[in-house]
Amino acid sequence: MPQTILSDQLSFTLTGSVGSISDAVVTESSFLNCCLLNARSIKNKMPELRHLLTYGNYDIICFVETWLNESITDSMLIEGVPYRLIRRDRGSHAGGIAVFFKI
């Protein structure tokens, strides 16, 4: 179950492993809305990722366990959405992180 942590300046939604990345919970904050997800592979959840990046109300979205490699380009992940991406692929089947920043 997602856990939302609110403070005066920051709002985080923390989740465990989820079957769908669209399970993220949107929270309102006057400063910064952040989301952290354990994706357990973004490649097989591209429609959900696109939905989250298009309709989610987050300033920063962080993914762990992206399982990405060089076959998935940054433009494949952020084309047409108002985010920039920083990522570090692990180079093996598992691992990797991706951070999306709203522009």
Residue frames as qw, qx, qy, qz and C-alpha x, y, z in Angstrom:
[[0.000, 0.890, 0.457, 0.000, 0.00, 0.00, 0.00],
 [0.392, 0.562, -0.055, 0.726, 1.45, 3.42, -0.91],
 [0.458, -0.638, -0.379, 0.489, 2.52, 5.62, 1.95],
 [0.241, 0.798, 0.131, 0.537, 2.30, 9.40, 1.58],
 [0.546, -0.417, -0.278, 0.671, 4.65, 11.58, 3.59],
 [0.139, 0.861, 0.241, 0.425, 3.80, 15.27, 3.76],
 [0.483, -0.390, -0.242, 0.746, 5.86, 18.09, 5.20],
 [0.078, 0.815, 0.164, -0.550, 5.77, 21.87, 4.84],
 [0.138, 0.705, -0.432, -0.546, 7.96, 21.75, 1.74],
 [0.186, 0.317, -0.874, -0.318, 7.88, 18.26, 0.30],
 [0.823, 0.048, 0.270, -0.498, 5.36, 15.58, -0.56],
 [0.093, 0.358, -0.905, -0.212, 6.50, 11.99, -1.25],
 [0.901, 0.005, 0.058, -0.430, 4.51, 8.98, -2.26],
 [0.084, -0.470, 0.879, 0.015, 6.41, 5.81, -1.42],
 [0.902, 0.085, -0.077, -0.417, 5.39, 2.45, -2.78],
 [0.629, -0.311, 0.703, 0.117, 6.63, -1.07, -2.61],
 [0.116, -0.060, 0.824, 0.552, 6.75, -3.28, -5.67],
 [0.531, 0.401, 0.299, -0.684, 3.64, -2.63, -7.69],
 [0.610, 0.288, 0.713, 0.189, 2.00, -4.57, -10.47],
 [0.364, 0.726, 0.381, 0.441, 1.29, -1.36, -12.36],
 [0.374, -0.045, -0.177, 0.909, 3.08, 1.95, -12.08],
 [0.223, -0.491, -0.299, -0.787, -0.29, 3.69, -12.42],
 [0.602, -0.549, -0.571, 0.103, -0.92, 2.62, -8.78],
 [0.356, 0.050, -0.278, 0.891, 0.94, 5.75, -7.68],
 [0.154, -0.790, -0.563, 0.190, -1.04, 8.16, -5.52],
 [0.252, 0.577, 0.083, 0.772, -1.17, 11.85, -6.42],
 [0.402, -0.640, -0.455, 0.471, -0.78, 14.23, -3.50],
 [0.165, 0.884, 0.148, 0.412, -1.07, 18.00, -3.36],
 [0.593, -0.486, -0.147, 0.625, 1.61, 20.22, -1.91],
 [0.163, 0.974, 0.069, -0.139, 2.39, 23.88, -2.32],
 [0.221, -0.771, 0.518, 0.298, 6.07, 23.12, -2.91],
 [0.246, 0.459, -0.802, -0.293, 7.24, 19.88, -4.47],
 [0.901, -0.003, 0.224, -0.372, 5.40, 16.66, -5.31],
 [0.125, 0.524, -0.833, -0.129, 7.60, 13.56, -5.58],
 [0.943, -0.003, 0.053, -0.327, 6.93, 9.92, -6.30],
 [0.063, -0.525, 0.848, 0.041, 9.22, 6.91, -5.73],
 [0.915, 0.120, 0.047, -0.383, 8.36, 3.59, -7.39],
 [0.400, -0.329, 0.833, 0.194, 9.96, 0.17, -7.62],
 [0.595, 0.417, -0.262, -0.636, 9.09, -0.51, -11.25],
 [0.653, -0.110, 0.748, 0.039, 10.49, -4.04, -11.59],
 [0.394, 0.154, 0.668, 0.612, 10.97, -3.25, -15.29],
 [0.256, 0.554, 0.092, -0.787, 9.73, -0.16, -17.05],
 [0.082, 0.203, -0.746, -0.628, 9.94, -1.83, -20.48],
 [0.137, -0.324, -0.914, -0.202, 6.82, -3.89, -19.90],
 [0.087, -0.700, -0.587, 0.398, 4.92, -0.94, -18.40],
 [0.250, 0.049, 0.266, 0.930, 5.38, 1.73, -21.09],
 [0.185, -0.608, -0.521, -0.570, 1.64, 2.61, -21.39],
 [0.533, -0.732, -0.393, 0.163, 1.40, 3.08, -17.61],
 [0.510, -0.298, 0.005, 0.807, 4.60, 5.15, -17.62],
 [0.115, 0.319, 0.401, 0.851, 3.23, 7.36, -20.39],
 [0.362, -0.720, -0.513, -0.296, -0.02, 7.82, -18.44],
 [0.587, -0.623, -0.267, 0.443, 1.84, 8.74, -15.25],
 [0.417, -0.160, 0.152, 0.882, 4.11, 11.23, -17.07],
 [0.008, -0.408, -0.479, -0.777, 1.19, 12.79, -18.94],
 [0.447, -0.643, -0.390, -0.484, -1.48, 12.97, -16.23],
 [0.668, -0.408, -0.452, 0.428, 0.40, 12.61, -12.94],
 [0.099, -0.954, -0.033, -0.281, 0.81, 15.70, -10.81],
 [0.804, -0.444, 0.039, 0.394, 4.44, 15.11, -9.85],
 [0.106, 0.939, -0.301, -0.126, 7.45, 17.39, -10.10],
 [0.083, 0.552, -0.829, -0.023, 9.90, 14.51, -9.66],
 [0.956, -0.035, 0.032, -0.288, 9.27, 10.82, -10.32],
 [0.051, -0.605, 0.794, -0.013, 11.97, 8.34, -9.28],
 [0.957, 0.063, -0.146, -0.243, 12.08, 4.72, -10.36],
 [0.287, -0.543, 0.789, 0.004, 14.32, 1.98, -8.99],
 [0.531, 0.041, 0.843, 0.073, 14.72, -1.44, -10.60],
 [0.476, 0.591, -0.114, -0.641, 14.08, -0.01, -14.07],
 [0.753, 0.029, 0.632, 0.182, 15.78, -2.97, -15.77],
 [0.511, 0.838, 0.002, -0.188, 16.59, -0.69, -18.74],
 [0.686, -0.201, 0.406, 0.569, 19.51, -1.01, -21.14],
 [0.090, -0.396, 0.342, 0.847, 20.81, 0.83, -24.21],
 [0.098, 0.308, 0.827, 0.460, 18.03, -0.63, -26.40],
 [0.099, -0.838, -0.537, 0.006, 15.56, 1.78, -24.73],
 [0.362, 0.331, -0.017, 0.871, 16.56, 5.36, -25.51],
 [0.049, -0.314, -0.442, 0.839, 15.74, 8.41, -23.40],
 [0.311, 0.103, -0.267, -0.906, 13.54, 9.77, -26.21],
 [0.438, -0.219, -0.823, -0.289, 11.45, 6.58, -26.11],
 [0.340, -0.410, -0.723, 0.440, 10.68, 7.34, -22.46],
 [0.097, -0.551, -0.322, 0.764, 10.07, 11.10, -22.53],
 [0.076, 0.142, 0.537, 0.828, 8.94, 11.98, -26.05],
 [0.279, -0.507, -0.511, -0.636, 5.88, 14.23, -25.87],
 [0.569, -0.680, -0.450, 0.102, 5.82, 14.61, -22.08],
 [0.010, 0.915, -0.132, 0.382, 6.93, 17.62, -20.00],
 [0.776, -0.587, 0.204, 0.108, 9.84, 15.86, -18.26],
 [0.361, 0.700, -0.613, 0.061, 13.60, 15.55, -18.51],
 [0.976, -0.191, -0.091, -0.051, 15.28, 12.30, -17.60],
 [0.027, 0.674, -0.721, 0.157, 18.40, 11.25, -15.74],
 [0.971, -0.110, -0.001, -0.212, 19.02, 7.53, -15.62],
 [0.057, -0.599, 0.798, -0.013, 21.69, 5.00, -14.74],
 [0.925, 0.087, -0.252, -0.272, 21.25, 1.57, -16.23],
 [0.687, -0.540, 0.485, -0.015, 22.97, -1.28, -14.47],
 [0.305, 0.570, -0.700, -0.303, 23.95, -3.18, -17.60],
 [0.003, 0.022, -0.999, 0.046, 22.47, -6.46, -16.42],
 [0.227, -0.456, -0.797, -0.325, 18.94, -7.87, -16.28],
 [0.376, -0.770, -0.504, 0.109, 17.99, -6.13, -13.02],
 [0.432, -0.447, -0.133, 0.772, 18.75, -2.86, -11.28],
 [0.231, 0.367, 0.347, 0.832, 18.92, 0.65, -12.65],
 [0.038, -0.627, -0.479, 0.614, 17.37, 3.96, -11.68],
 [0.196, 0.482, 0.439, 0.732, 15.54, 6.71, -13.56],
 [0.101, -0.556, -0.420, 0.710, 14.60, 10.18, -12.33],
 [0.195, 0.613, 0.531, 0.552, 12.08, 12.26, -14.27],
 [0.170, -0.397, -0.274, 0.859, 12.07, 16.03, -13.60],
 [0.288, 0.798, 0.529, 0.011, 9.11, 18.14, -14.72],
 [0.374, 0.010, 0.176, 0.911, 10.15, 21.07, -16.94]]
